[in-house]
């Protein structure tokens, strides 16, 4: 069974940094795109950053210049380097991956809370 595991986000002061990982476990053929979304109460889920297997990156305007997505294919892990964090970055962050098992499907992590204090 394929799972995306997010060990944890954290609490940080404004201006600080976090680098949450998300690891894919289980049996699968290959991983295509990986990415991060976030959600705050009362708001729609927002795409934060995505990275295709070919290396194409798409970032939300709100995080450009501050957040960097990367992946370690040997470890089946995607990272989100978050710098210069702001209180408005506070949200539950979800990683996602498009994975080929028998067919191609999207999988989601359980979500990790990131809290930025002012």
N, C-alpha and C positions, 0 to 999 in steps of 0.2 A: 504494500500500500504506500503510495507516494504521499509524503508530508512535507510541508514547509515549516521549519522550526525557527522561531524568533526568540532568542534567549531573554531579551529584555531591553527596554529603552533606558529611562532614567530621569532624574531631576537635575537640572543644571541652571545656573544663573544666566541671565541675558549676556550675550557676548561670548558664551562658552561654546564647547564643541561636544559632539557625541558621534559615535560610529557604530550603529547597530548592525549586526550581521543577520543574515537569513540563510539557513542551510536546507538544501533539498535532500531528503532521505527516502529510501525505498528502492524499488526496482523500476527502472525506466530505460528507454532507448536513448533519448537525448533531451536536452533543454534548449529551447529556442530563446525567446525574449524573457527578460526578467525586469522587475520594476518595483516601485514603491508608490503607495497611495496613502492618503491620510484623511481622517474624519474627525470633526469636532461635533459636539451635541447640537442638534438643530440645523446642521448644515449638510449639504451633499458631500459625498466622497470626492476628493480632489486628487488628480494625478500629480505626483510630485516629480518623479523621474523614471525614465525607462531606458533600457539598454538592450538592443537587439543582439542576436548571436554574431552578427557581422560588425558590431561595434558602434552602431548608430545610437546616439544619445538624444533624448528629448527631455527638457526640463521645463517645469512650470515657471512662468515669469517671476513669481514671488520668491523663488529660490535660486534663480540664476546668479552665478558669482559667489554663492555661499555653500551650496550643496553639490556633492560630486558622487555619482554612482559608479561602482566598479564591480567586477566579478572575478572570482577565482574558479576557473573551470575545473581544475584538478580537485578542488574541494566542494564543487557544486554549491558555491556560496556567493551571494550578492551582498554588497555593503552599501551603506549610505553615509558618506562622510558629511556631517552637518557642522558647519562653522558659522560663527557670528550669529548664534541663535537668538531669536526674538520671542517675546511672550506670545505673539500671534502664531508661532510655530507649534505651540502646545496642541497636541492631538494624539489620537491613537493611529499609529503607523502600521500599515499592512504591506507585507511583501507579496508579490505575485510572480508566477512563472508560467510560461507556456511550455508544457512538457509532452513529449511523445511517449505514450505507453503502448497501447494498442492503436490508438488514434491520437490526435492532438487535442489537448484540453488545457484550460486555465485552472491553476491551483492557487490557493490563498493561504497565507499564514494566519495564525490566531490573533495577531495584532499585538502591538507593544505600546505602552503609554510613554510618551515623551512630554515632560512638563518643563517649561522655561519660566523661571521666576524673574520678576522685574527688580 
